[in-house]
Amino acid sequence: MEFFCVRTDSLTMINIKFESNGLLTPKMTLSVKDQLYEINNKKWLQFLSLLAYQRIMNINNGLVALEELPNLLAFHKTQPKSIGNYLHKSCYRFDHKLANILNRLVNLTTTGPFCLLIDASLISTDIEKLTKYLKWVTVKSLNPNLSHDLIFQLAESYDYNHSMNSAMQLFSIFLNRYMKDSGVPVFNKGIAYARLAGCELITKHNNFDFNGMKNKALSLIPKIESSLEKKTLQSYVLMMETYNNFSGTNPKTSYQKNKFTETKDLLLSISNRNEYMLRMLAYVHINEMQSKAMMASSVEKRDLVKIKNFLSSTGDELLIEFAELKFDLLNCRVKNSTPTEELVKRVEASFGINPGVSSFKNGLILMDILIKHKTYDHALDFGNNLLIRHAPLHEYDIYNKVIARVEVLKSKITKH
């Protein structure tokens, strides 16, 4: 198919802008003469972003085949024919002026291929950010010949690197293919169910039944022969039950002392504990301290001493510093104290050492303290920095809640 451009008297310019608070929610506007039209529909946003990328990079003359679109997260698991019909019909659900612009902008058919009928010079965006955005919203198809070991390893790798949608997809594929395969370790099947439950807990995408996945994992424990593997799977499930996904800031979340005790006892009973197990045990201690502080509105120095005594045997200085920082943040929150400049710097410094879920949660505690003291400008700046430094967590429910806080702060500051 030969590429051609629209007439110069009806030029449409596309602007794809990425705000500082994250790359997952770009703003796309179409400009025709003096009129601006914003594209908010997620499916159209991903579709047009892909077309823009193809045009800018001059890949395949800007063409995108219909069969490529199921790789986009918005169209994942949708048949190509259904996608073609959706694009053709949904175009006319927009404002009639926007519908006419889209028809002139894209050679819209039900069968494809598709391309933008404008020159790349009329597309304004940060190509590096656009590339990263498309990488995040693209789900690659899986080679049917991959072994169960490799699929499991890939799923764990995605989980570890915070690509939760891809992890859930791969764990689901693993279970669908190999659940009835007696040659696949029962332990791996149980962990896959537990990880699916964990991903659902973290993202709250409602892709899976959390309790259903958790119970399936537990049902496999009696079938596992290794005592170590039994305890490992059981401890993982227990940790999920004590895990407060929203940083322990929900006062309705009860402090389940028996669950924490059961988890700690189970981890301690594993004779050949490895470094991963020790870190799990450390985080259980730290999360218990936080849960108690949030519920009882008090934080006790002896809890920190216990944690430091335990951690001293691991030699993990960074984790000791993390525990101390957590204690100081909780103490500041409980006492309703204004955070010192030194405390803020310590929290921000932790972003650069190992930006992950733990540092993000610490940042959220501090952000809420700043909001409580009505230092809205400081809270907004801090919140934006928190999001930027932890962009890989964009699929987490907690990340989206911070985005919501940032939007509320913007509104408050504008009104004042």
PAMIFI-453208 format. One line per field, with one value per residue (C-alpha): x negated, y negated, z negated. Coordinates in Angstrom, 2 decimals, m for minus. Each point is the difference from the previous one (the first is absolute). Example, Ala and Ser with C-alpha at 12.3 -4.5 7.8 and 13.67 -1.06 7.14 Angstrom:
east	m12.30:m1.37
north	4.50:m3.44
up	m7.80:0.66
This chain:
east	0.00:m1.44:m0.24:1.50:0.74:3.18:0.35:m1.85:3.20:1.31:m3.19:0.44:m2.75:m0.40:m1.47:m0.81:m1.09:m1.32:0.56:m2.66:2.13:m0.32:m0.36:3.02:2.57:m1.06:2.21:0.76:1.51:0.88:m0.29:1.86:m0.28:0.87:1.94:m1.40:1.44:m1.22:m0.07:0.95:1.15:m2.72:0.34:m0.20:m2.84:m2.13:1.02:m0.89:m3.21:m1.15:0.83:m1.86:m3.05:0.01:0.26:m2.76:m2.39:1.00:0.55:1.67:0.89:2.12:2.30:1.43:1.71:3.30:m1.63:m2.49:2.67:0.76:m3.54:1.23:1.18:3.31:0.80:m1.67:1.85:2.32:0.30:m1.39:3.35:1.75:m2.65:0.52:3.76:m0.45:m2.24:2.32:3.16:m1.41:m1.35:3.56:0.66:m2.27:1.15:0.86:m2.79:m2.57:1.39:m0.53:m3.56:m0.82:1.36:m2.25:m2.96:0.07:0.81:2.68:1.23:1.15:m2.89:m3.03:m2.82:0.11:m2.20:0.08:0.57:m2.25:m3.72:m2.12:m0.83:3.61:m0.34:m1.36:m1.19:m2.96:m0.97:m1.95:3.02:2.34:m2.23:0.04:3.79:0.57:m2.32:2.11:3.33:m1.18:0.54:m1.99:1.41:m1.71:m1.85:2.07:m3.19:m1.41:m0.59:1.92:m3.26:m0.67:3.57:m0.13:m3.37:1.25:3.09:m2.12:m2.31:2.89:1.42:m3.38:m0.32:3.51:1.49:3.09:2.26:m2.62:m0.68:3.69:0.31:m2.96:0.98:3.49:m1.44:m2.25:2.97:2.27:m2.64:m1.49:2.44:0.84:m3.54:m1.42:m3.52:0.19:m0.87:3.06:m1.95:m0.29:3.73:0.72:m2.38:1.59:3.45:m1.44:m1.78:3.22:1.75:m2.87:0.09:3.75:m0.46:m2.60:1.72:3.69:0.75:2.75:m1.59:0.05:1.86:m2.52:1.53:0.53:m3.66:m1.20:2.15:m1.20:m3.58:0.81:1.78:m3.23:m2.12:0.93:m1.10:m3.51:m2.56:m2.78:0.50:m2.00:2.15:3.19:m1.08:m1.21:3.35:1.96:m2.11:0.49:3.78:m0.11:m2.05:2.68:2.65:m1.94:m1.06:1.73:m0.18:0.69:m3.01:1.84:1.77:3.49:1.22:2.66:m2.70:m0.25:m3.31:m0.05:m2.58:0.69:m0.71:m3.28:m1.03:0.93:m1.97:m3.10:0.09:0.33:m2.94:m2.15:0.76:m1.58:m3.40:m1.90:1.24:m1.56:m0.51:3.45:1.65:m1.90:1.14:3.58:m0.24:m1.44:2.82:2.58:m1.51:0.00:3.57:1.16:m1.53:1.79:3.33:m0.14:m0.89:2.85:2.61:m1.10:m1.24:m3.22:m3.44:m2.33:m3.78:m0.28:1.53:m2.81:m2.59:1.38:m0.19:m3.56:m1.11:1.36:m1.46:m3.44:m0.46:0.65:m2.56:2.50:m0.79:2.45:2.88:m0.97:0.05:3.38:1.40:m1.32:1.52:3.33:m0.01:m0.76:2.76:2.54:m1.09:0.46:3.45:1.19:m1.21:1.45:m3.37:m1.11:m2.57:m3.48:m2.05:m2.42:2.79:1.21:m3.54:m0.40:3.21:m0.98:m3.50:1.55:1.57:m3.44:m1.35:2.67:3.22:2.68:3.18:m1.58:m1.44:3.26:2.02:m2.34:0.47:3.76:m0.08:m2.01:2.28:3.05:m1.72:m0.71:3.63:1.24:m2.09:1.51:m3.36:1.65:m2.70:m2.67:2.23:0.70:m3.67:m0.89:2.83:m1.03:m3.60:1.25:1.86:m2.85:m2.61:2.27:1.42:m0.54:2.75:2.60:2.08:0.39:3.24:m2.01:m1.64:3.38:1.15:m2.97:0.91:3.48:m1.54:m2.10:3.10:1.82:m3.00:m0.07:3.66:m0.55:m2.94:1.91:2.96:m2.29
north	0.00:m3.35:m2.69:m3.39:m3.14:m2.01:m3.26:m2.93:m2.01:2.52:0.73:1.82:m0.25:2.60:m0.83:2.81:m1.46:1.89:m1.71:0.09:2.24:3.08:1.40:2.29:m2.73:m2.14:m2.83:0.05:m2.93:m0.44:m3.52:m1.15:m3.70:m1.60:2.94:2.49:3.45:2.25:3.80:1.58:3.42:2.47:2.25:m2.88:m1.56:3.15:0.57:m3.53:0.00:3.13:m1.55:m3.18:2.01:1.95:m3.23:m1.83:2.95:0.76:3.67:1.93:m3.31:m0.86:2.98:2.10:3.29:0.89:3.16:m2.12:m1.78:2.87:m0.62:m3.29:0.33:m1.75:2.64:2.97:3.32:m1.62:1.58:m2.17:0.01:m1.33:m2.73:m1.11:m0.18:m1.86:m2.68:m0.55:m0.25:m1.78:m2.82:m1.22:m0.07:m3.04:m3.54:m0.16:m2.52:2.24:3.03:m1.80:m0.94:3.59:1.25:m2.43:0.76:3.81:2.24:1.60:3.37:3.13:2.05:m2.32:m0.62:m3.39:m3.08:m3.71:m2.03:m2.84:m0.63:0.79:m3.72:m0.60:2.28:m1.65:2.27:1.20:3.07:1.53:m0.20:1.17:3.04:0.82:m0.48:2.39:2.52:m0.10:0.41:2.75:3.64:2.33:3.36:3.04:2.68:3.20:2.09:m1.62:2.46:m0.26:m0.90:m2.95:m1.30:0.18:m1.78:m2.71:m0.53:m0.31:m2.42:m2.24:0.15:m0.95:m2.93:m1.31:0.88:1.37:0.33:2.05:2.07:0.79:0.92:2.40:1.61:0.51:1.58:2.21:1.31:0.43:2.05:2.02:0.25:3.61:0.89:2.41:m0.78:m3.58:m0.52:m0.52:m2.68:m2.12:0.33:m1.13:m2.94:m1.00:m0.14:m1.92:m2.45:m0.58:m0.78:m2.31:m1.84:m0.49:m1.31:m2.50:m1.20:0.44:0.45:2.55:2.38:2.88:1.04:m0.66:2.42:2.61:m0.10:m0.02:3.02:1.94:m0.62:1.22:3.09:1.14:m0.11:3.56:1.32:m1.45:2.52:m2.37:m1.44:m3.10:m0.63:0.50:m2.61:m2.39:0.03:m0.24:m2.93:m1.82:0.32:m1.13:m3.05:m0.98:0.25:m2.38:m2.28:m3.36:m1.05:m3.64:m0.65:0.71:m3.36:1.47:m0.21:2.65:2.63:1.97:1.00:3.78:0.92:3.72:m0.11:m1.84:2.44:3.02:m1.37:m0.77:3.41:1.73:m1.86:0.62:3.71:0.27:1.40:m0.83:m3.55:m1.82:m3.74:m0.37:1.64:m2.22:m3.09:1.29:0.46:m3.50:m1.56:1.90:m1.59:m3.46:0.34:1.15:m3.11:m2.17:1.80:m0.41:m3.68:m0.71:1.80:m0.89:m3.50:0.75:1.21:1.67:m0.25:3.60:1.16:m1.71:1.49:3.50:m0.56:m1.34:2.88:2.45:m1.85:m0.23:3.69:m0.62:m2.78:m1.88:m3.63:m1.38:1.94:m1.22:m3.60:0.68:1.29:m3.09:m2.31:1.82:m0.39:m3.75:m0.54:1.89:m1.90:m3.30:1.06:1.28:m3.12:m2.23:m1.75:m2.20:2.01:m1.39:m0.92:2.76:2.62:m1.14:0.24:3.52:1.12:m1.60:1.49:3.47:m0.45:m0.01:3.01:2.56:m1.49:2.62:0.75:m0.55:m3.44:m0.94:0.87:m2.06:m2.86:0.36:m0.18:m3.22:m1.42:0.61:m1.70:m3.05:m0.06:0.29:m3.05:m1.83:m0.62:0.63:m1.47:2.11:3.09:m0.52:m0.39:2.99:2.08:m0.75:0.95:3.18:1.00:m0.83:1.88:3.05:0.05:3.80:0.45:m1.58:3.20:0.03:m1.13:m2.00:m1.96:m0.99:m1.13:m2.34:m1.37:m0.69:m1.81:m2.13:m0.99:m0.99:m2.08:m1.77:m0.88:m1.31:m2.16:m1.40:m0.96:m1.79
up	0.00:1.00:m2.67:0.69:m2.03:m0.44:1.83:m1.54:m0.39:m2.53:m1.93:m3.27:m2.59:m2.73:m3.38:m2.45:m3.30:m3.01:m3.34:m2.71:m2.25:2.16:3.48:m0.07:0.58:2.97:1.19:3.70:1.83:3.66:1.33:3.11:0.75:m3.36:m1.41:m2.54:m0.60:m2.81:0.35:m3.34:1.15:m1.11:3.04:2.45:m1.97:0.26:3.63:1.13:m2.08:1.83:3.37:m0.98:m1.01:3.27:1.98:m1.93:0.15:3.61:m0.82:2.82:1.65:m3.06:0.46:m2.85:0.81:m1.67:m1.36:m2.01:m2.04:m2.47:m1.30:m1.47:m3.59:0.78:2.63:m1.66:0.52:2.57:3.43:2.86:1.83:m3.13:m0.36:3.62:m0.52:m3.28:1.51:2.94:m2.12:m3.07:2.14:0.49:m3.75:m0.28:0.64:3.72:0.67:m1.69:1.86:3.31:m0.99:m0.95:3.30:1.86:m2.25:0.16:2.92:m2.16:1.23:m1.82:1.40:m0.05:0.47:m1.71:0.18:m0.76:3.14:m1.10:0.12:m3.07:m0.32:m1.09:m3.03:m3.15:m2.82:m2.03:2.00:m2.89:m2.29:2.77:0.54:m3.71:m0.18:2.91:m1.59:m3.15:1.81:2.34:m0.88:2.20:1.10:m1.48:1.92:m0.41:m0.11:m3.16:m2.84:m3.27:m1.80:2.29:m0.17:m3.80:m0.08:2.36:m2.15:m3.16:1.79:1.04:m3.55:m1.47:2.42:m0.79:3.43:m1.66:3.06:1.84:m3.13:m0.44:3.66:m0.18:m3.32:1.45:3.17:m2.13:m2.01:3.02:1.81:m2.81:m2.92:0.94:1.03:m2.59:1.22:m1.27:m3.71:m2.21:m1.88:3.17:0.61:m3.56:0.27:3.32:m1.64:m2.95:2.29:1.97:m3.28:m0.97:3.32:m0.36:m3.54:1.20:3.18:m0.90:3.71:m0.76:2.50:m2.47:m3.13:m2.76:m2.50:2.71:1.07:m3.62:m0.91:3.05:m1.11:m3.51:1.36:1.66:m3.18:m1.14:3.41:m0.34:m1.29:m1.09:m3.49:0.98:3.07:m2.02:m2.55:2.71:1.79:m3.22:m1.24:3.31:m0.33:m3.63:0.95:2.51:m2.70:m2.25:2.82:m0.07:3.63:m0.67:m2.16:m3.23:0.15:m0.10:m3.61:0.70:0.56:m3.21:m1.53:0.28:m2.62:0.36:3.75:m0.48:m2.74:2.13:2.95:m2.08:m1.70:3.35:1.54:m3.08:0.20:3.43:m0.94:3.20:0.35:2.94:0.44:1.60:m3.00:m2.42:1.86:m0.04:m3.76:m0.42:1.98:m2.07:m3.14:1.60:1.34:m3.43:m1.57:2.55:m0.40:m3.79:0.33:2.40:m2.09:m3.53:0.91:m1.81:0.94:m2.46:0.03:m1.15:3.30:1.88:m2.37:0.67:3.74:m0.16:m2.19:2.51:2.98:m1.58:0.80:3.70:0.43:2.19:m0.89:2.59:m1.52:m3.47:1.28:1.60:m3.31:m1.82:2.61:m0.22:m3.79:0.21:2.57:m2.08:m3.11:1.86:1.19:m3.38:m1.85:2.73:0.24:2.85:1.98:m0.29:3.05:m0.97:0.01:3.43:1.37:m1.38:1.69:3.32:m0.24:m0.31:3.45:1.56:m1.90:0.85:1.38:m0.52:m1.88:m3.43:0.79:1.74:m3.11:m2.16:2.41:m0.23:m3.81:0.22:2.70:m2.21:m2.93:2.18:1.14:m3.58:m0.93:3.02:1.64:3.35:2.26:m1.67:0.11:3.71:0.90:m2.13:1.47:3.59:m0.83:m1.68:3.17:2.34:m2.03:m0.23:3.53:0.34:m2.63:2.28:0.08:m3.79:m1.62:m2.52:2.86:1.43:m3.43:m0.25:3.44:m1.40:m2.99:2.34:1.97:m3.20:m1.08:3.37:m0.46:m3.54:1.06:3.00:m2.20:m2.45
